């Protein structure tokens, strides 16, 4: 088997910090060469810290010729680029016989390449971030433990949130951006699908933030969770045939979803059309575009009336704090409603340099063992160090970096297209995550 010596990391953004530094640190022991390619050369240089085993390249991902040239020179490609770019990267890796690893959801386009990837003895790893990624790994460890001891799993709920650490929670939304803002704005798009007591359930986008589950996490308090995408497909992925209920969700602090639902109902999260803007539209005028015309009523009064359709709680101050009724001019020449909202929130929800973020993940299993029904709760919370060395970067980057390390050192021998729901992946990755100080806590109680 060919000895792997070089790694190409595409993207040096918010979630790449831990990944880059972990692989560079290991390059000293294994004599690897690490190349980091990004459109922002200064960011890439800062994250590699001019290490002797590293090289930095400025790249435009749309430059297919340059992209092909850098891929040809490496052994393993790690893509930290947005998910929609991965099929393009995958095709180039397949063409030049290179292994690929990403933190993003496995796409249909990559699945269609599966037979050719396996024929070429390549490994394409996907869903190795935090969610998806760490959630798969940690859930499968528990599923193994329960089923291997003769238990039958009846229900499974998994929730994850990228949040601001409590001591830095200083705004009425109890939220700040800890990852790609655009993904937050468009969260919940489409229809959520899950299973409850053997019944398939659907939640359309218009109702996602109106149908949330309340949950409590030990020592952290109360949260709410909105449903994610398609939970039912994980019945097969997690080997849970016969399970009655399964749902995966995203965590937010209490009250967030109720307020965010107002944006959804107004249409401000719509990304399908550009609004008319002659470079002199104020936020107040932008807000008014989504409210019904009235000859005399103010924007504020119309907005308060709109809120009352969806809640009896007083949440007006959240929107006032954002500046939705101010005369501040929107500087965007062309933007969708979602684009304007992103511009506004990036200013109001950004991490300050001293801020620390927090990742929270919790699994809840109900299972039957020896005629006793039990509940197992497994959870982890991780705080970042600062606005660059974030918990998000750690929990997205570490599982992926460990998988790449295991591939580079021939500890992972499987080939083809995979996500970490098979023992050959989740067992060694979890062992190394524990070595890096990432541990889940567990609590088991008897229900009946």
C-alpha positions as CSV (number, residue, x, y, z in Angstrom):
1,X,0.0,0.0,0.0
2,X,1.3,3.4,-1.0
3,X,2.8,5.5,1.8
4,X,0.8,8.7,2.2
5,X,2.9,11.8,2.8
6,X,1.0,14.9,1.7
7,X,-2.3,16.6,2.6
8,X,-4.1,19.4,0.8
9,X,-6.6,21.4,3.0
10,X,-9.0,23.4,0.9
11,X,-10.4,26.3,3.0
12,X,-9.0,28.0,6.0
13,X,-12.2,29.5,7.4
14,X,-13.9,29.6,10.8
15,X,-14.1,25.8,11.2
16,X,-10.6,25.0,10.0
17,X,-8.4,26.2,12.8
18,X,-8.2,23.0,14.9
19,X,-8.0,20.8,11.8
20,X,-5.0,22.7,10.4
21,X,-3.1,22.9,13.7
22,X,-3.7,19.2,14.6
23,X,-2.4,18.0,11.2
24,X,0.5,20.3,11.3
25,X,1.4,19.1,14.8
26,X,1.3,15.5,13.6
27,X,3.3,16.3,10.5
28,X,6.4,16.7,12.8
29,X,6.1,13.0,13.9
30,X,5.1,11.5,10.5
31,X,7.0,13.8,8.2
32,X,4.0,15.0,6.3
33,X,3.7,18.0,4.0
34,X,0.6,20.2,4.7
35,X,-0.7,22.5,2.0
36,X,-3.5,25.0,2.9
37,X,-5.3,26.6,0.0
38,X,-7.7,29.5,0.5
39,X,-8.8,32.7,-1.3
40,X,-7.6,34.7,1.8
41,X,-3.8,34.1,1.9
42,X,-3.3,36.0,5.1
43,X,-5.8,33.9,7.1
44,X,-4.2,30.7,5.8
45,X,-0.7,32.0,6.8
46,X,-1.9,32.9,10.3
47,X,-3.4,29.4,10.8
48,X,-0.3,27.6,9.6
49,X,2.0,30.0,11.5
50,X,4.6,29.5,8.8
51,X,5.4,26.0,10.0
52,X,8.3,24.3,8.2
53,X,6.1,21.4,7.0
54,X,3.4,23.8,5.7
55,X,2.8,25.6,2.5
56,X,0.1,28.2,1.7
57,X,-1.5,28.7,-1.7
58,X,-4.0,31.4,-2.8
59,X,-6.7,29.8,-4.8
60,X,-10.0,30.6,-6.4
61,X,-12.1,27.4,-6.2
62,X,-13.7,28.3,-9.6
63,X,-10.3,28.1,-11.3
64,X,-10.5,24.4,-12.3
65,X,-7.1,24.4,-13.9
66,X,-5.3,25.6,-10.7
67,X,-7.4,23.4,-8.5
68,X,-6.5,20.3,-10.6
69,X,-2.8,21.2,-10.4
70,X,-2.8,21.4,-6.6
71,X,-4.9,18.2,-6.2
72,X,-2.5,16.3,-8.5
73,X,0.5,17.0,-6.2
74,X,-1.1,15.6,-3.0
75,X,-2.1,12.3,-1.5
76,X,-5.2,13.2,0.5
77,X,-7.6,16.2,0.0
78,X,-9.4,17.6,3.0
79,X,-12.2,20.0,1.9
80,X,-13.5,22.5,4.4
81,X,-15.3,24.3,1.6
82,X,-19.1,24.7,1.5
83,X,-21.0,21.5,0.8
84,X,-22.2,22.4,-2.7
85,X,-18.6,22.5,-3.9
86,X,-17.7,19.0,-2.9
87,X,-19.0,17.1,-6.0
88,X,-16.6,19.2,-8.1
89,X,-13.8,18.5,-5.7
90,X,-14.7,14.8,-5.7
91,X,-14.6,14.5,-9.5
92,X,-11.1,16.0,-9.5
93,X,-10.0,13.7,-6.7
94,X,-11.4,10.7,-8.6
95,X,-9.7,11.7,-11.8
96,X,-6.3,11.9,-10.2
97,X,-6.7,9.0,-7.8
98,X,-6.7,11.1,-4.5
99,X,-8.4,10.3,-1.2
100,X,-11.0,12.8,0.0
101,X,-12.3,13.7,3.4
102,X,-15.0,16.3,4.3
103,X,-17.2,17.4,7.3
104,X,-20.3,17.8,5.1
105,X,-23.3,15.6,4.5
106,X,-22.7,12.9,1.9
107,X,-24.2,14.1,-1.4
108,X,-26.1,12.1,-4.0
109,X,-23.4,13.1,-6.6
110,X,-20.7,11.5,-4.5
111,X,-22.8,8.4,-3.9
112,X,-23.1,8.0,-7.7
113,X,-19.3,7.8,-7.9
114,X,-19.1,5.0,-5.3
115,X,-18.3,2.1,-7.6
116,X,-15.5,4.0,-9.4
117,X,-14.1,5.2,-6.1
118,X,-13.9,1.7,-4.8
119,X,-12.5,0.3,-8.0
120,X,-9.7,2.8,-7.8
121,X,-9.0,1.7,-4.2
122,X,-9.8,5.2,-2.9
123,X,-11.4,6.3,0.4
124,X,-13.9,9.2,0.3
125,X,-14.9,10.1,3.9
126,X,-17.9,12.3,4.6
127,X,-19.9,13.6,7.6
128,X,-16.9,13.9,9.8
129,X,-17.6,17.2,11.5
130,X,-19.7,17.8,14.6
131,X,-23.2,17.4,13.3
132,X,-22.9,15.4,11.1
133,X,-19.9,13.6,12.5
134,X,-19.4,13.6,16.2
135,X,-23.1,12.8,16.6
136,X,-22.8,9.7,14.5
137,X,-19.6,8.5,16.3
138,X,-20.9,9.0,19.8
139,X,-24.4,7.6,19.0
140,X,-22.9,4.4,17.4
141,X,-20.8,3.8,20.5
142,X,-23.9,3.8,22.7
143,X,-26.0,1.8,20.2
144,X,-23.2,-0.9,20.2
145,X,-23.2,-0.9,24.0
146,X,-27.0,-1.3,24.4
147,X,-27.4,-3.9,21.6
148,X,-24.4,-5.9,22.6
149,X,-25.8,-6.3,26.1
150,X,-29.1,-7.6,24.8
151,X,-31.0,-4.4,24.9
152,X,-33.7,-3.3,22.3
153,X,-33.7,0.4,21.5
154,X,-37.3,1.9,21.4
155,X,-36.6,5.5,20.8
156,X,-33.7,7.8,20.0
157,X,-33.4,11.6,20.1
158,X,-30.2,13.5,19.2
159,X,-29.8,17.3,19.5
160,X,-26.8,19.5,18.8
161,X,-26.3,23.3,19.1
162,X,-23.6,25.7,18.3
163,X,-24.2,28.5,20.9
164,X,-22.6,31.3,22.8
165,X,-21.1,30.3,26.2
166,X,-23.4,31.5,29.1
167,X,-20.9,34.0,30.5
168,X,-20.7,35.8,27.1
169,X,-24.4,35.6,26.4
170,X,-25.1,39.4,26.3
171,X,-27.9,40.0,23.9
172,X,-31.7,39.4,24.0
173,X,-31.5,36.6,21.4
174,X,-29.1,34.6,23.5
175,X,-27.3,33.7,20.3
176,X,-24.2,34.7,18.3
177,X,-22.7,33.3,15.1
178,X,-20.3,30.5,15.7
179,X,-20.2,29.1,12.2
180,X,-21.3,30.0,8.7
181,X,-23.9,32.8,9.0
182,X,-25.6,31.9,5.8
183,X,-26.3,28.4,7.0
184,X,-28.0,29.8,10.1
185,X,-30.2,32.1,8.1
186,X,-31.3,29.3,5.8
187,X,-31.6,26.7,8.6
188,X,-34.7,24.5,8.4
189,X,-35.3,25.1,4.7
190,X,-37.2,22.2,3.2
191,X,-39.3,19.7,5.2
192,X,-38.3,17.9,8.3
193,X,-39.1,14.2,8.5
194,X,-39.0,12.0,11.5
195,X,-40.7,9.0,13.2
196,X,-42.8,9.0,16.3
197,X,-44.4,5.8,17.7
198,X,-44.1,4.1,14.3
199,X,-45.7,7.0,12.6
200,X,-43.9,9.1,9.9
201,X,-44.3,12.8,10.6
202,X,-43.5,15.8,8.4
203,X,-42.9,19.4,9.4
204,X,-42.9,22.0,6.5
205,X,-40.5,24.9,6.7
206,X,-43.4,27.3,7.6
207,X,-43.9,25.3,10.8
208,X,-40.3,24.2,11.8
209,X,-39.8,27.0,14.3
210,X,-43.3,26.7,15.6
211,X,-43.0,23.1,16.6
212,X,-40.1,22.8,18.9
213,X,-39.3,20.3,21.7
214,X,-38.3,21.5,25.1
215,X,-35.3,19.7,26.7
216,X,-33.1,20.1,29.7
217,X,-29.3,19.4,29.7
218,X,-27.7,18.7,33.1
219,X,-25.8,21.7,34.5
220,X,-26.7,23.8,31.5
221,X,-30.4,24.4,31.9
222,X,-33.3,24.5,29.5
223,X,-33.2,24.5,25.7
224,X,-35.4,24.0,22.7
225,X,-34.8,22.0,19.6
226,X,-36.2,22.2,16.1
227,X,-36.3,19.2,13.8
228,X,-33.5,18.6,11.2
229,X,-34.0,17.4,7.7
230,X,-34.6,13.6,7.3
231,X,-34.2,11.7,10.6
232,X,-35.7,8.5,9.2
233,X,-32.8,7.7,7.0
234,X,-30.7,7.2,10.1
235,X,-32.7,4.1,11.1
236,X,-30.8,2.2,8.4
237,X,-27.5,4.1,8.9
238,X,-27.6,3.4,12.7
239,X,-28.8,-0.2,12.3
240,X,-32.0,0.6,14.3
241,X,-34.5,-1.5,12.4
242,X,-37.7,-1.8,14.4
243,X,-37.2,1.4,16.4
244,X,-40.4,3.2,17.2
245,X,-39.2,6.8,17.4
246,X,-36.3,8.7,16.0
247,X,-35.6,12.4,15.6
248,X,-32.6,14.7,15.2
249,X,-32.7,18.3,16.1
250,X,-30.8,21.6,16.5
251,X,-30.5,23.2,19.9
252,X,-31.2,26.8,20.8
253,X,-31.8,28.7,24.0
254,X,-35.4,29.0,25.1
255,X,-37.3,31.7,23.2
256,X,-35.1,31.8,20.2
257,X,-37.3,29.7,17.9
258,X,-40.4,31.7,18.7
259,X,-38.7,34.9,17.7
260,X,-37.0,33.4,14.6
261,X,-40.4,32.1,13.4
262,X,-41.4,35.8,13.0
263,X,-38.7,36.2,10.4
264,X,-39.8,33.0,8.6
265,X,-43.5,34.1,8.6
266,X,-42.6,37.6,7.3
267,X,-40.6,36.1,4.5
268,X,-37.3,37.7,5.5
269,X,-35.4,34.3,5.3
270,X,-36.4,33.9,1.6
271,X,-33.4,33.5,-0.6
272,X,-35.2,33.0,-3.9
273,X,-35.4,36.6,-5.2
274,X,-33.7,40.0,-5.0
275,X,-35.5,42.9,-3.4
276,X,-35.5,46.3,-5.0
277,X,-32.7,48.4,-3.5
278,X,-31.3,51.7,-4.9
279,X,-28.6,51.9,-2.3
280,X,-30.7,54.1,-0.1
281,X,-33.1,51.7,1.5
282,X,-33.1,51.9,5.3
283,X,-33.7,49.0,7.6
284,X,-37.0,50.6,8.6
285,X,-38.1,50.6,4.9
286,X,-36.9,47.0,4.4
287,X,-39.0,45.9,7.4
288,X,-42.0,47.8,6.0
289,X,-41.8,45.9,2.7
290,X,-43.0,42.8,4.5
291,X,-45.9,44.4,6.3
292,X,-49.3,45.2,4.9
293,X,-49.9,48.7,3.7
294,X,-51.7,51.1,6.1
295,X,-52.3,54.8,5.5
296,X,-51.5,56.0,9.0
297,X,-50.1,53.2,11.2
298,X,-46.4,53.2,11.9
299,X,-44.0,50.3,11.0
300,X,-43.6,49.6,14.7
301,X,-47.3,49.3,15.3
302,X,-47.8,47.1,12.3
303,X,-44.9,44.9,13.4
304,X,-46.3,44.5,16.9
305,X,-49.7,43.5,15.4
306,X,-48.0,40.9,13.2
307,X,-46.1,39.4,16.2
308,X,-49.4,38.9,18.0
309,X,-50.6,36.5,15.3
310,X,-47.9,34.0,16.4
311,X,-47.2,34.6,20.1
312,X,-48.8,36.1,23.2
313,X,-45.3,36.8,24.6
314,X,-43.6,40.2,24.5
315,X,-40.7,39.6,22.1
316,X,-40.7,43.0,20.3
317,X,-37.5,44.1,22.1
318,X,-35.5,41.4,20.3
319,X,-36.3,43.0,16.9
320,X,-35.9,46.5,18.2
321,X,-32.5,45.6,19.5
322,X,-31.5,44.4,16.0
323,X,-32.3,47.8,14.6
324,X,-35.1,46.7,12.3
325,X,-36.8,50.0,12.7
326,X,-33.8,52.3,12.4
327,X,-32.9,54.6,9.5
328,X,-29.6,52.8,8.9
329,X,-29.0,52.4,5.2
330,X,-28.5,48.9,3.7
331,X,-25.3,49.0,1.6
332,X,-26.1,46.0,-0.6
333,X,-26.7,46.7,-4.3
334,X,-28.3,43.3,-4.9
335,X,-29.6,41.0,-2.2
336,X,-32.3,38.6,-1.4
337,X,-34.3,39.1,1.8
338,X,-32.1,36.4,3.4
339,X,-29.0,38.3,2.3
340,X,-30.2,41.5,3.9
341,X,-31.0,39.7,7.1
342,X,-27.6,38.0,7.1
343,X,-25.9,41.4,6.6
344,X,-27.8,42.8,9.6
345,X,-27.2,39.8,11.9
346,X,-23.5,39.5,11.1
347,X,-23.2,43.0,12.6
348,X,-25.3,42.3,15.7
349,X,-24.4,38.6,16.3
350,X,-20.7,38.5,15.6
351,X,-18.3,37.0,18.2
352,X,-16.2,39.6,19.9
353,X,-12.5,38.8,20.2
354,X,-12.9,37.8,23.9
355,X,-16.1,35.8,23.4
356,X,-16.2,32.0,23.9
357,X,-18.6,29.8,22.1
358,X,-20.1,26.5,23.2
359,X,-21.1,23.2,21.5
360,X,-23.8,21.2,23.2
361,X,-24.8,17.7,22.1
362,X,-27.2,15.4,23.8
363,X,-28.5,11.9,22.9
364,X,-31.5,10.3,24.6
365,X,-32.2,6.6,24.3
366,X,-35.1,4.7,25.6
367,X,-34.5,0.9,25.5
368,X,-35.7,-2.3,27.0
369,X,-33.3,-4.7,28.8
370,X,-34.2,-7.7,30.9
371,X,-37.8,-6.7,31.0
372,X,-36.9,-3.2,32.3
373,X,-37.4,0.0,30.3
374,X,-34.5,2.3,30.8
375,X,-33.5,5.8,29.6
376,X,-29.9,6.6,28.8
377,X,-28.8,10.3,28.4
378,X,-25.4,11.0,26.9
379,X,-24.2,14.6,26.6
380,X,-21.1,16.7,26.0
381,X,-20.5,20.5,26.2
382,X,-17.4,22.1,24.9
383,X,-16.3,25.7,25.3
384,X,-14.0,27.6,23.0
385,X,-10.9,29.5,24.0
386,X,-11.6,32.7,22.0
387,X,-13.2,33.9,18.8
388,X,-10.8,32.0,16.6
389,X,-10.0,28.9,18.6
390,X,-13.7,28.1,19.0
391,X,-15.6,25.0,20.2
392,X,-17.1,24.9,16.8
393,X,-13.7,24.7,15.1
394,X,-12.6,22.0,17.7
395,X,-15.6,19.8,17.3
396,X,-15.9,20.1,13.5
397,X,-12.2,19.9,12.9
398,X,-11.0,17.2,15.4
399,X,-13.0,14.2,14.2
400,X,-12.1,15.0,10.6
401,X,-8.4,15.6,11.5
402,X,-8.3,12.3,13.4
403,X,-9.8,10.4,10.5
404,X,-7.2,11.9,8.2
405,X,-4.4,10.9,10.6
406,X,-5.7,7.4,10.8
407,X,-5.9,7.2,7.0
408,X,-2.4,8.6,6.6
409,X,-0.9,6.2,9.1
410,X,-2.7,3.2,7.5
411,X,-4.9,2.6,10.6
412,X,-8.0,2.9,8.4
413,X,-7.8,0.3,5.6
414,X,-11.4,0.4,4.2
415,X,-12.0,1.9,0.8
416,X,-15.0,3.3,-1.0
417,X,-17.5,6.0,0.2
418,X,-18.2,6.0,3.9
419,X,-19.6,8.0,6.8
420,X,-18.6,7.2,10.4
421,X,-21.4,4.8,11.2
422,X,-19.3,1.7,10.8
423,X,-17.0,0.2,13.5
424,X,-13.9,0.6,11.4
425,X,-14.3,4.3,11.7
426,X,-16.2,5.3,14.8
427,X,-14.3,3.1,17.2
428,X,-10.8,4.3,16.5
429,X,-11.9,7.9,16.0
430,X,-13.7,7.9,19.4
431,X,-10.7,6.4,21.1
432,X,-8.5,9.3,19.8
433,X,-11.2,11.9,20.6
434,X,-11.1,10.7,24.2
435,X,-7.3,11.0,24.1
436,X,-7.8,14.6,23.0
437,X,-10.0,15.3,26.1
438,X,-13.5,15.0,24.4
439,X,-15.6,12.8,26.6
440,X,-19.4,12.3,26.8
441,X,-21.1,11.9,30.2
442,X,-23.8,9.4,30.7
443,X,-26.8,8.9,33.0
444,X,-29.0,5.8,33.0
445,X,-32.4,5.6,34.9
446,X,-35.1,3.0,35.1
447,X,-38.4,4.1,33.7
448,X,-40.5,0.9,34.3
